[in-house]
């Protein structure tokens, strides 16, 4: 007889490992931000969305909301800490306007999360009702997290450059969605984990397709090189004219 519970635990552990990869994947981006001491065109959207997403999923996995969800709680707790660190770094190197926007979003997210917790604990009784409400909310924000890297797609298409589209974040999104979809299908079936991660796998695939389409294009990536080549050509031409005149 197939031990589906054991398989589910193994898939969940693999999902935790892949999710950890998703959490760590923005590290090169933030290393670049710290090195340049500026956020340039990088967007805080994915990290702000993921921060709230992790908080909601930690709450969803609590025994008094949705029992038997330890693996969901562990990885999202780690994710919450990492995302908080990313946002702090982004805040430090953002412009004044950027910092203001980050504070506003974090404040809104905090108020919203506290509201969800209070309503769930005092207005809803029983894990079935709590799982339904928190699960739907968690799905919404999980989908937002998966879709958030797509906010840069307009710039990618306009500039025909993937310079500001984090490749490894897209890869991790796809693999993460795929693994947690498998986890949700195995008994005990979890419809809330399935819906958002199934959509997440599709969105991750879309991001990778867009990246592949514009990776080899000569866009903004080559603008600086083109400008430098033009300057060198102009300098050489001026030098030749000067020598001829002499």
Order of alpha helices (4+ residues) and beta strands (2+ residues): alpha-alpha-alpha-alpha-alpha-alpha-alpha-alpha-alpha-alpha
